[in-house]
Amino acid sequence: MAHRPLGRKEFLAALGKGGACMCAAAAGMRSALAGQTAAPASKPGDPTAERAAKRMEFVDGWVRRFFAALDQTVDEPTRRNLMAANGRACYAAHSEPPKKTPGPDAFEKFKAWVAQQGKSRGYAIEDDVISFEFVGSAETGRAAPESVCLCPTAEARKAGELSPTYCLCSVGYVREMHERILGRSVEVELVDSVLRGGKRCRFRLTLA
């Protein structure tokens, strides 16, 4: 069948329909792009999960830079004392005050507890030396996986990504915890830690 040429009116009508479709498509695209750019960006002070993630991202970098600077500018004894003091404060901030002062038999009671169920909590005692490792999370009260730092600030860090100085905070934490239990001074040595390449953070405690 031969095609009849479009008349002027028919051509303009067809062109109008096509143009309307193109305009509608363009308008839809503009609306979509406007929707993408109009989404509010995270800004300081926003009480949103997006902003919290942004803060944590910043803190991750800040912590790494801070401890690098600390190692370069502060002597080791001062770093140890500073981090231990912070660890003590951290334990105190997240623990209930002791309800009563431990008695003189506190260590004997503690040894009896370790003999019964202490192994599952990461304890062992030989003579008067206590070996302890974190096998559970204080935050959840549950068993924790190996090779994960249990400090929320560093839980996403791998071994070697932070200065070893960071782990000295746990020395003060463990000391405060056990001095409250035993009612006497305790010396704490950090034997190994996740951020130093260990599977668990391990400590040796001796009665002072």
C-alpha positions as CSV (number, residue, x, y, z in Angstrom):
1,M,0.0,0.0,0.0
2,A,1.4,3.4,-0.9
3,H,2.0,5.8,2.0
4,R,0.1,9.0,1.8
5,P,2.3,12.1,2.6
6,L,1.4,13.8,5.9
7,G,-0.4,17.1,5.5
8,R,0.8,20.2,7.3
9,K,-1.8,19.9,10.1
10,E,-1.1,16.2,10.6
11,F,2.7,16.8,10.7
12,L,2.4,19.5,13.3
13,A,0.0,17.4,15.4
14,A,2.4,14.5,15.3
15,L,5.3,16.8,16.2
16,G,3.4,18.2,19.1
17,K,2.7,14.7,20.5
18,G,6.4,13.7,20.2
19,G,7.5,17.0,21.8
20,A,5.1,16.5,24.7
21,C,6.6,13.0,25.3
22,M,10.1,14.4,25.2
23,C,9.2,17.2,27.6
24,A,7.6,14.7,29.9
25,A,10.6,12.5,29.9
26,A,12.9,15.5,30.4
27,A,10.8,16.7,33.3
28,G,10.8,13.3,34.9
29,M,14.6,13.2,34.6
30,R,14.9,16.6,36.1
31,S,12.7,15.6,39.0
32,A,14.8,12.4,39.6
33,L,18.0,14.4,39.6
34,A,16.5,17.0,41.8
35,G,15.5,14.3,44.2
36,Q,19.0,13.0,44.3
37,T,20.6,16.4,45.0
38,A,17.8,17.6,47.3
39,A,18.5,14.9,49.9
40,P,19.9,16.7,52.9
41,A,23.6,16.2,53.5
42,S,25.0,15.2,56.9
43,K,26.0,18.2,58.8
44,P,27.4,18.9,62.3
45,G,24.9,18.3,65.0
46,D,22.6,16.1,63.1
47,P,21.1,13.4,65.4
48,T,21.1,10.8,62.6
49,A,22.8,7.4,62.1
50,E,24.5,8.9,59.0
51,R,26.1,11.6,61.1
52,A,27.1,9.1,63.8
53,A,28.9,7.0,61.2
54,K,30.6,10.2,59.9
55,R,31.8,11.0,63.4
56,M,33.1,7.5,63.9
57,E,35.0,7.7,60.6
58,F,36.6,10.9,61.8
59,V,37.4,9.4,65.3
60,D,39.1,6.4,63.6
61,G,41.5,8.7,61.9
62,W,41.9,11.0,64.9
63,V,42.8,8.1,67.3
64,R,45.5,6.8,64.9
65,R,47.0,10.3,64.5
66,F,46.8,11.1,68.2
67,F,48.7,8.0,69.3
68,A,51.3,8.5,66.7
69,A,51.8,12.0,68.0
70,L,51.8,10.8,71.6
71,D,54.5,8.2,70.9
72,Q,56.7,10.9,69.3
73,T,56.3,13.6,72.0
74,V,55.8,11.8,75.3
75,D,58.2,9.5,77.1
76,E,57.2,5.9,77.8
77,P,56.7,6.1,81.6
78,T,54.4,9.0,81.2
79,R,52.5,7.3,78.4
80,R,52.1,4.2,80.6
81,N,50.8,6.2,83.6
82,L,48.5,8.3,81.4
83,M,46.9,5.3,79.7
84,A,46.6,3.3,82.9
85,A,44.8,6.3,84.6
86,N,42.4,6.4,81.6
87,G,41.8,2.7,81.9
88,R,41.0,3.0,85.6
89,A,38.6,5.8,84.8
90,C,37.0,3.8,82.0
91,Y,36.3,0.9,84.3
92,A,34.9,3.2,87.0
93,A,32.6,4.9,84.5
94,H,31.0,1.7,83.4
95,S,30.8,-0.2,86.7
96,E,28.7,0.1,89.9
97,P,30.6,1.3,93.0
98,P,31.6,-1.6,95.3
99,K,28.7,-2.3,97.7
100,K,31.2,-3.3,100.5
101,T,34.9,-3.5,101.1
102,P,36.4,-7.0,100.4
103,G,37.5,-8.8,103.6
104,P,41.0,-10.1,104.3
105,D,40.0,-13.5,102.9
106,A,39.0,-12.0,99.5
107,F,42.0,-13.6,97.7
108,E,41.3,-17.1,99.1
109,K,37.6,-16.8,98.0
110,F,38.7,-15.6,94.6
111,K,41.1,-18.6,94.2
112,A,38.3,-20.9,95.2
113,W,36.0,-19.3,92.6
114,V,38.7,-19.6,89.9
115,A,39.2,-23.3,90.7
116,Q,35.4,-23.9,90.2
117,Q,34.5,-21.8,87.2
118,G,37.3,-19.3,86.5
119,K,38.7,-21.2,83.5
120,S,35.6,-20.4,81.4
121,R,36.1,-16.7,82.4
122,G,39.7,-16.6,81.3
123,Y,41.4,-17.2,84.6
124,A,44.1,-19.4,85.9
125,I,46.1,-19.1,89.2
126,E,49.5,-20.5,90.0
127,D,50.8,-19.7,93.6
128,D,49.8,-16.0,93.9
129,V,50.1,-15.1,90.2
130,I,46.8,-14.6,88.4
131,S,46.7,-15.2,84.6
132,F,43.7,-13.5,82.9
133,E,42.5,-13.0,79.4
134,F,39.4,-11.4,78.0
135,V,37.2,-14.1,76.6
136,G,33.9,-12.2,77.0
137,S,32.6,-8.7,76.3
138,A,31.8,-6.5,79.3
139,E,29.4,-4.7,77.0
140,T,27.3,-7.8,76.1
141,G,28.2,-10.2,78.9
142,R,28.7,-12.9,76.2
143,A,31.6,-14.8,74.8
144,A,33.6,-12.8,72.3
145,P,35.3,-13.9,69.1
146,E,39.1,-14.2,68.9
147,S,41.2,-11.5,67.3
148,V,38.6,-8.7,68.0
149,C,39.5,-5.8,70.2
150,L,36.8,-5.5,72.9
151,C,37.2,-1.7,73.2
152,P,34.5,-0.1,71.1
153,T,36.9,2.6,69.9
154,A,39.2,0.0,68.3
155,E,37.0,-3.0,67.6
156,A,37.3,-2.5,63.9
157,R,41.1,-2.2,64.0
158,K,43.4,-5.0,62.8
159,A,46.8,-5.8,64.4
160,G,49.4,-3.2,63.7
161,E,46.9,-0.4,62.7
162,L,47.2,1.4,66.1
163,S,50.2,2.2,68.3
164,P,50.9,-0.4,71.0
165,T,50.5,2.4,73.5
166,Y,46.7,2.2,73.0
167,C,46.7,-1.2,74.7
168,L,48.2,0.2,77.9
169,C,44.7,1.5,78.7
170,S,43.6,-2.0,79.4
171,V,46.3,-2.4,82.1
172,G,44.6,0.3,84.2
173,Y,41.2,-1.2,83.4
174,V,42.2,-4.7,84.6
175,R,44.0,-3.3,87.6
176,E,41.0,-1.3,88.8
177,M,38.7,-4.3,88.2
178,H,40.8,-6.7,90.3
179,E,41.7,-4.3,93.1
180,R,38.0,-3.8,93.7
181,I,37.5,-7.6,93.8
182,L,40.5,-8.3,96.0
183,G,40.6,-5.2,98.2
184,R,44.3,-4.8,97.8
185,S,46.9,-3.4,95.3
186,V,47.6,-5.4,92.2
187,E,50.4,-5.1,89.7
188,V,49.3,-5.8,86.1
189,E,51.5,-6.7,83.2
190,L,50.2,-6.8,79.6
191,V,51.3,-10.1,78.1
192,D,49.6,-9.9,74.7
193,S,46.8,-8.1,73.0
194,V,44.7,-8.3,69.8
195,L,46.1,-5.0,68.4
196,R,49.6,-6.4,68.9
197,G,48.8,-9.5,67.0
198,G,47.5,-11.9,69.7
199,K,44.2,-13.8,69.6
200,R,43.2,-12.4,73.0
201,C,44.3,-9.7,75.4
202,R,46.2,-11.4,78.1
203,F,47.5,-10.2,81.5
204,R,49.6,-11.4,84.4
205,L,48.6,-10.1,87.8
206,T,50.6,-10.2,91.0
207,L,49.6,-9.0,94.5
208,A,51.5,-5.9,95.5
